[in-house]
Amino acid sequence: MSDIPFNDESIPVLTEVVAETAPAPAAAPAAEAPAAEAPAGAEPAVAAPRELDDDAWRALEERIVARVLDRLQDRVELALEDQVRTSMAPVLDAVVTRLATELRDGLQVTVEQVVARAVAQELAHLRTRG
């Protein structure tokens, strides 16, 4: 598996995946007072990751795992297929060589038996005629 390029730009780094899949911030509890009013037209503040509850962390983890697996699946399959093909080549060569030898030996025995039988039948035919 050392053939897999780990510096491939199409594979995201963890911070990119987290930024793209971060869940919406949890609603602030009603008991808490707002820290400060945001100016009109300002972007709402995003909850810091430590403010996420356990369910949000689990959901984030599941999305990260699914995304990384989706992106790596094709690469892993190709690498695995190549590794299997490379490791199976010598085994298949040995099997083919052995099979060819056994077929050749079996064919030789069969041809010898057929020729011996044909010669014996011809000799028997000649003896009965003469």
Z-matrix of the N, CA and C atoms (Angstrom, degrees):
N
C 1 1.435
C 2 1.522 1 110.41
N 3 1.302 2 117.66 1 5.82
C 4 1.440 3 120.25 2 178.92
C 5 1.510 4 112.29 3 -71.73
N 6 1.338 5 118.25 4 -5.60
C 7 1.452 6 121.46 5 179.41
C 8 1.521 7 112.20 6 -81.78
N 9 1.324 8 118.77 7 -7.60
C 10 1.457 9 121.57 8 -178.52
C 11 1.521 10 108.17 9 -77.49
N 12 1.342 11 117.73 10 124.01
C 13 1.459 12 119.03 11 178.92
C 14 1.524 13 109.82 12 -76.71
N 15 1.354 14 116.17 13 121.55
C 16 1.448 15 119.62 14 -178.32
C 17 1.527 16 111.98 15 -90.43
N 18 1.311 17 118.26 16 -4.81
C 19 1.448 18 120.84 17 178.64
C 20 1.523 19 111.39 18 -103.95
N 21 1.301 20 116.45 19 22.06
C 22 1.460 21 122.62 20 -179.16
C 23 1.516 22 109.25 21 -69.43
N 24 1.320 23 116.89 22 129.10
C 25 1.462 24 122.02 23 -178.05
C 26 1.519 25 112.91 24 -67.67
N 27 1.357 26 117.96 25 -21.40
C 28 1.461 27 119.55 26 -178.13
C 29 1.523 28 112.68 27 -78.01
N 30 1.323 29 118.09 28 -11.70
C 31 1.462 30 121.52 29 177.72
C 32 1.523 31 107.65 30 -92.41
N 33 1.326 32 117.57 31 120.72
C 34 1.463 33 119.68 32 -176.31
C 35 1.518 34 111.22 33 -75.36
N 36 1.304 35 115.52 34 152.54
C 37 1.458 36 119.39 35 171.50
C 38 1.520 37 107.09 36 -85.49
N 39 1.294 38 116.92 37 162.06
C 40 1.460 39 121.41 38 -173.24
C 41 1.524 40 112.07 39 -58.46
N 42 1.319 41 117.90 40 -39.47
C 43 1.467 42 119.08 41 -178.88
C 44 1.515 43 111.61 42 -64.32
N 45 1.333 44 118.75 43 -32.71
C 46 1.462 45 121.24 44 176.70
C 47 1.531 46 109.79 45 -67.76
N 48 1.319 47 116.58 46 -43.50
C 49 1.461 48 120.28 47 -179.30
C 50 1.514 49 110.33 48 -64.41
N 51 1.337 50 117.72 49 -42.47
C 52 1.458 51 121.24 50 -179.67
C 53 1.519 52 109.89 51 -64.84
N 54 1.334 53 117.18 52 -43.32
C 55 1.464 54 120.47 53 -178.94
C 56 1.525 55 110.91 54 -63.56
N 57 1.339 56 117.24 55 -37.17
C 58 1.458 57 121.22 56 -177.71
C 59 1.522 58 112.40 57 -77.74
N 60 1.323 59 117.55 58 -26.47
C 61 1.460 60 119.64 59 -173.58
C 62 1.530 61 113.81 60 -114.57
N 63 1.328 62 117.81 61 9.73
C 64 1.465 63 120.05 62 -178.04
C 65 1.523 64 109.37 63 -61.70
N 66 1.336 65 116.75 64 134.99
C 67 1.464 66 119.21 65 -179.48
C 68 1.523 67 110.44 66 -71.48
N 69 1.298 68 114.76 67 162.16
C 70 1.461 69 119.87 68 176.41
C 71 1.515 70 108.41 69 -62.52
N 72 1.317 71 117.23 70 144.53
C 73 1.468 72 118.90 71 -177.69
C 74 1.523 73 110.75 72 -62.23
N 75 1.314 74 114.15 73 145.05
C 76 1.462 75 119.36 74 178.48
C 77 1.521 76 109.10 75 -68.40
N 78 1.309 77 116.22 76 145.85
C 79 1.461 78 119.87 77 179.58
C 80 1.520 79 109.21 78 -65.55
N 81 1.327 80 116.35 79 139.53
C 82 1.463 81 120.87 80 -179.47
C 83 1.523 82 108.76 81 -69.86
N 84 1.295 83 118.38 82 139.48
C 85 1.462 84 120.69 83 177.82
C 86 1.527 85 110.29 84 -59.72
N 87 1.326 86 116.76 85 147.21
C 88 1.456 87 121.65 86 -177.08
C 89 1.519 88 111.95 87 -66.15
N 90 1.315 89 117.72 88 -25.42
C 91 1.460 90 121.11 89 -176.97
C 92 1.521 91 111.16 90 -70.79
N 93 1.323 92 117.53 91 -24.74
C 94 1.455 93 120.02 92 -177.97
C 95 1.513 94 109.62 93 -78.62
N 96 1.301 95 116.30 94 140.72
C 97 1.458 96 120.52 95 176.09
C 98 1.517 97 108.30 96 -85.11
N 99 1.325 98 119.24 97 143.31
C 100 1.444 99 120.28 98 177.66
C 101 1.518 100 109.42 99 -62.83
N 102 1.337 101 115.83 100 141.46
C 103 1.458 102 121.27 101 -175.72
C 104 1.516 103 110.26 102 -68.21
N 105 1.317 104 116.23 103 -50.80
C 106 1.459 105 119.30 104 179.55
C 107 1.510 106 107.29 105 -159.53
N 108 1.290 107 116.85 106 148.00
C 109 1.448 108 121.07 107 177.06
C 110 1.510 109 108.21 108 -73.60
N 111 1.361 110 116.36 109 133.98
C 112 1.458 111 119.79 110 177.32
C 113 1.509 112 107.91 111 -81.82
N 114 1.338 113 116.67 112 145.60
C 115 1.453 114 119.37 113 177.36
C 116 1.517 115 109.71 114 -61.76
N 117 1.316 116 116.47 115 154.60
C 118 1.460 117 121.52 116 -179.60
C 119 1.523 118 109.80 117 -60.20
N 120 1.362 119 117.08 118 134.79
C 121 1.464 120 121.37 119 178.86
C 122 1.513 121 113.76 120 85.05
N 123 1.323 122 119.22 121 -3.99
C 124 1.468 123 121.63 122 -179.38
C 125 1.520 124 109.11 123 -79.61
N 126 1.333 125 115.87 124 151.47
C 127 1.461 126 122.52 125 176.62
C 128 1.523 127 108.49 126 -66.56
N 129 1.332 128 118.06 127 140.61
C 130 1.465 129 119.20 128 175.67
C 131 1.524 130 109.85 129 -68.50
N 132 1.298 131 116.70 130 147.39
C 133 1.466 132 121.61 131 -179.89
C 134 1.515 133 109.82 132 -68.63
N 135 1.325 134 116.08 133 142.07
C 136 1.457 135 121.96 134 177.83
C 137 1.515 136 107.77 135 -95.41
N 138 1.309 137 116.73 136 136.74
C 139 1.455 138 121.32 137 -178.84
C 140 1.515 139 110.15 138 -63.58
N 141 1.303 140 116.32 139 138.09
C 142 1.455 141 120.78 140 176.45
C 143 1.515 142 108.26 141 -68.02
N 144 1.338 143 118.55 142 148.57
C 145 1.466 144 121.04 143 -177.41
C 146 1.519 145 113.81 144 -53.59
N 147 1.322 146 119.26 145 -31.40
C 148 1.466 147 119.66 146 -177.59
C 149 1.528 148 112.35 147 -72.36
N 150 1.339 149 117.10 148 -12.00
C 151 1.449 150 120.83 149 178.89
C 152 1.527 151 112.61 150 -85.83
N 153 1.337 152 117.96 151 -4.47
C 154 1.458 153 121.42 152 -179.49
C 155 1.521 154 110.15 153 -74.39
N 156 1.316 155 116.54 154 144.52
C 157 1.457 156 119.79 155 177.44
C 158 1.533 157 109.36 156 -83.80
N 159 1.316 158 116.55 157 176.26
C 160 1.468 159 121.52 158 -176.31
C 161 1.524 160 112.56 159 -60.58
N 162 1.338 161 116.74 160 -40.35
C 163 1.467 162 119.96 161 179.87
C 164 1.520 163 110.85 162 -64.30
N 165 1.318 164 116.85 163 -40.53
C 166 1.473 165 120.11 164 178.79
C 167 1.521 166 110.27 165 -65.38
N 168 1.325 167 117.50 166 -39.46
C 169 1.474 168 120.18 167 177.92
C 170 1.530 169 110.63 168 -63.78
N 171 1.353 170 116.24 169 -43.11
C 172 1.463 171 119.54 170 178.80
C 173 1.526 172 111.23 171 -62.59
N 174 1.331 173 115.86 172 -43.45
C 175 1.467 174 120.15 173 179.60
C 176 1.527 175 110.33 174 -62.98
N 177 1.328 176 116.09 175 -41.99
C 178 1.465 177 120.16 176 178.08
C 179 1.518 178 110.59 177 -63.09
N 180 1.321 179 116.08 178 -43.83
C 181 1.469 180 120.34 179 179.12
C 182 1.524 181 111.13 180 -60.90
N 183 1.325 182 116.71 181 -44.14
C 184 1.467 183 120.35 182 -179.94
C 185 1.521 184 111.45 183 -63.07
N 186 1.335 185 116.79 184 -41.12
C 187 1.467 186 119.49 185 178.90
C 188 1.524 187 111.59 186 -66.62
N 189 1.321 188 116.88 187 -39.13
C 190 1.461 189 120.19 188 178.97
C 191 1.523 190 109.92 189 -64.73
N 192 1.321 191 117.09 190 -46.79
C 193 1.463 192 121.20 191 -179.98
C 194 1.521 193 110.57 192 -60.16
N 195 1.336 194 116.82 193 -46.18
C 196 1.465 195 120.26 194 -179.30
C 197 1.526 196 111.00 195 -62.33
N 198 1.306 197 116.64 196 -42.40
C 199 1.474 198 119.81 197 -178.40
C 200 1.522 199 111.56 198 -67.24
N 201 1.312 200 117.73 199 -44.66
C 202 1.467 201 120.81 200 179.51
C 203 1.524 202 109.87 201 -63.74
N 204 1.340 203 117.60 202 -43.90
C 205 1.460 204 120.51 203 178.92
C 206 1.524 205 111.61 204 -62.40
N 207 1.325 206 117.52 205 -41.33
C 208 1.461 207 120.49 206 177.97
C 209 1.518 208 111.25 207 -60.06
N 210 1.309 209 116.29 208 -43.39
C 211 1.469 210 119.73 209 -177.36
C 212 1.526 211 112.87 210 -72.50
N 213 1.312 212 116.06 211 -30.26
C 214 1.469 213 118.93 212 -176.79
C 215 1.524 214 113.55 213 -93.22
N 216 1.319 215 118.31 214 -16.59
C 217 1.462 216 121.57 215 -172.25
C 218 1.524 217 112.44 216 -56.91
N 219 1.329 218 117.91 217 -49.04
C 220 1.463 219 120.13 218 -179.24
C 221 1.522 220 111.48 219 -61.76
N 222 1.318 221 116.28 220 -41.99
C 223 1.473 222 119.80 221 -179.47
C 224 1.521 223 111.32 222 -65.02
N 225 1.330 224 116.31 223 -41.37
C 226 1.463 225 120.45 224 -179.77
C 227 1.527 226 110.01 225 -65.76
N 228 1.347 227 116.50 226 -42.60
C 229 1.463 228 119.61 227 179.54
C 230 1.519 229 111.41 228 -61.57
N 231 1.330 230 117.70 229 -43.52
C 232 1.466 231 120.86 230 178.91
C 233 1.525 232 111.30 231 -64.63
N 234 1.316 233 116.34 232 -43.30
C 235 1.458 234 119.81 233 179.62
C 236 1.525 235 111.10 234 -64.50
N 237 1.338 236 116.32 235 -41.58
C 238 1.464 237 120.54 236 179.36
C 239 1.524 238 110.86 237 -65.51
N 240 1.327 239 116.65 238 -44.20
C 241 1.464 240 120.71 239 178.54
C 242 1.522 241 111.03 240 -60.24
N 243 1.323 242 116.62 241 -42.61
C 244 1.470 243 120.58 242 178.86
C 245 1.525 244 111.01 243 -65.27
N 246 1.312 245 116.84 244 -41.32
C 247 1.464 246 120.58 245 -179.96
C 248 1.526 247 110.82 246 -66.02
N 249 1.323 248 117.54 247 -42.45
C 250 1.469 249 121.28 248 178.41
C 251 1.523 250 109.99 249 -63.64
N 252 1.333 251 116.08 250 -44.71
C 253 1.466 252 119.89 251 179.87
C 254 1.543 253 110.78 252 -60.92
N 255 1.323 254 115.90 253 -43.47
C 256 1.457 255 120.40 254 -179.56
C 257 1.529 256 111.68 255 -65.02
N 258 1.327 257 117.02 256 -41.75
C 259 1.466 258 119.66 257 -177.98
C 260 1.528 259 112.00 258 -77.11
N 261 1.323 260 118.20 259 -26.02
C 262 1.464 261 121.13 260 -179.41
C 263 1.523 262 113.07 261 -82.87
N 264 1.315 263 118.80 262 -22.05
C 265 1.462 264 121.80 263 -176.34
C 266 1.532 265 112.01 264 -55.64
N 267 1.334 266 120.60 265 -50.63
C 268 1.467 267 119.52 266 179.41
C 269 1.530 268 112.70 267 -63.52
N 270 1.326 269 117.06 268 -36.41
C 271 1.463 270 120.78 269 179.66
C 272 1.526 271 109.96 270 -64.91
N 273 1.323 272 116.31 271 -46.31
C 274 1.462 273 120.30 272 179.57
C 275 1.526 274 111.41 273 -64.56
N 276 1.331 275 117.64 274 -38.64
C 277 1.470 276 120.59 275 176.78
C 278 1.526 277 110.84 276 -60.42
N 279 1.330 278 116.86 277 -43.70
C 280 1.463 279 120.82 278 179.79
C 281 1.529 280 110.50 279 -64.37
N 282 1.334 281 117.32 280 -41.76
C 283 1.469 282 121.26 281 179.94
C 284 1.526 283 110.14 282 -64.13
N 285 1.335 284 116.96 283 -45.03
C 286 1.471 285 120.79 284 -179.81
C 287 1.520 286 110.57 285 -63.39
N 288 1.311 287 118.02 286 -42.24
C 289 1.467 288 121.51 287 178.58
C 290 1.523 289 110.83 288 -62.22
N 291 1.322 290 117.09 289 -45.86
C 292 1.469 291 120.81 290 179.79
C 293 1.524 292 111.06 291 -64.62
N 294 1.326 293 117.00 292 -43.12
C 295 1.453 294 121.37 293 179.24
C 296 1.522 295 111.21 294 -62.34
N 297 1.324 296 117.37 295 -42.32
C 298 1.462 297 121.13 296 178.96
C 299 1.527 298 110.75 297 -62.89
N 300 1.321 299 116.51 298 -41.38
C 301 1.469 300 120.43 299 178.52
C 302 1.523 301 110.89 300 -63.37
N 303 1.333 302 116.53 301 -45.86
C 304 1.464 303 120.09 302 179.97
C 305 1.523 304 111.40 303 -64.51
N 306 1.323 305 117.54 304 -40.59
C 307 1.466 306 120.27 305 177.50
C 308 1.531 307 111.87 306 -63.99
N 309 1.321 308 115.76 307 -43.06
C 310 1.465 309 120.06 308 178.93
C 311 1.532 310 110.86 309 -62.24
N 312 1.341 311 116.49 310 -44.76
C 313 1.467 312 120.15 311 179.36
C 314 1.535 313 110.71 312 -64.28
N 315 1.324 314 116.74 313 -43.61
C 316 1.462 315 120.23 314 178.71
C 317 1.518 316 112.15 315 -63.84
N 318 1.313 317 116.90 316 -40.91
C 319 1.460 318 120.91 317 178.42
C 320 1.524 319 110.85 318 -64.64
N 321 1.327 320 116.71 319 -39.77
C 322 1.466 321 120.04 320 179.08
C 323 1.525 322 110.54 321 -63.17
N 324 1.329 323 117.67 322 -43.25
C 325 1.464 324 121.39 323 179.07
C 326 1.529 325 109.76 324 -62.74
N 327 1.324 326 117.15 325 -43.01
C 328 1.459 327 121.53 326 -179.61
C 329 1.528 328 111.07 327 -63.07
N 330 1.329 329 116.46 328 -45.89
C 331 1.474 330 120.23 329 179.44
C 332 1.534 331 110.52 330 -62.26
N 333 1.322 332 117.09 331 -42.13
C 334 1.475 333 120.39 332 178.99
C 335 1.526 334 110.58 333 -61.69
N 336 1.348 335 117.07 334 -42.35
C 337 1.464 336 120.41 335 179.18
C 338 1.532 337 111.24 336 -64.95
N 339 1.325 338 117.20 337 -42.78
C 340 1.464 339 120.66 338 -179.65
C 341 1.524 340 110.22 339 -64.75
N 342 1.320 341 118.03 340 -43.67
C 343 1.473 342 121.45 341 -179.84
C 344 1.532 343 109.87 342 -65.54
N 345 1.331 344 117.47 343 -43.44
C 346 1.462 345 120.66 344 -179.57
C 347 1.536 346 110.03 345 -62.51
N 348 1.323 347 117.08 346 -42.09
C 349 1.462 348 120.54 347 178.91
C 350 1.541 349 110.54 348 -65.46
N 351 1.333 350 117.11 349 -42.72
C 352 1.466 351 120.57 350 179.84
C 353 1.527 352 110.73 351 -63.42
N 354 1.333 353 117.19 352 -41.65
C 355 1.475 354 120.60 353 178.97
C 356 1.517 355 109.80 354 -66.22
N 357 1.331 356 118.02 355 -42.45
C 358 1.464 357 121.24 356 179.64
C 359 1.527 358 110.40 357 -62.89
N 360 1.327 359 117.03 358 -41.98
C 361 1.469 360 119.78 359 178.60
C 362 1.526 361 110.62 360 -65.55
N 363 1.294 362 118.74 361 -40.98
C 364 1.471 363 121.30 362 178.95
C 365 1.515 364 110.75 363 -65.14
N 366 1.330 365 117.32 364 -43.34
C 367 1.471 366 120.30 365 178.46
C 368 1.530 367 110.29 366 -62.83
N 369 1.351 368 116.49 367 -41.57
C 370 1.466 369 119.51 368 178.77
C 371 1.516 370 110.01 369 -64.70
N 372 1.301 371 117.88 370 -37.47
C 373 1.467 372 121.60 371 178.10
C 374 1.514 373 110.53 372 -66.64
N 375 1.311 374 118.46 373 -40.06
C 376 1.468 375 121.87 374 178.74
C 377 1.538 376 111.24 375 -67.61
N 378 1.341 377 117.56 376 -37.15
C 379 1.470 378 120.45 377 179.91
C 380 1.517 379 111.08 378 -66.80
N 381 1.339 380 116.37 379 -39.54
C 382 1.466 381 118.76 380 -179.20
C 383 1.511 382 111.59 381 -70.22
N 384 1.310 383 119.99 382 -23.56
C 385 1.471 384 123.31 383 -179.48
C 386 1.515 385 110.02 384 -83.26
N 387 1.251 386 115.71 385 -26.99
C 388 1.448 387 115.22 386 -170.73
C 389 1.425 388 117.77 387 -109.32
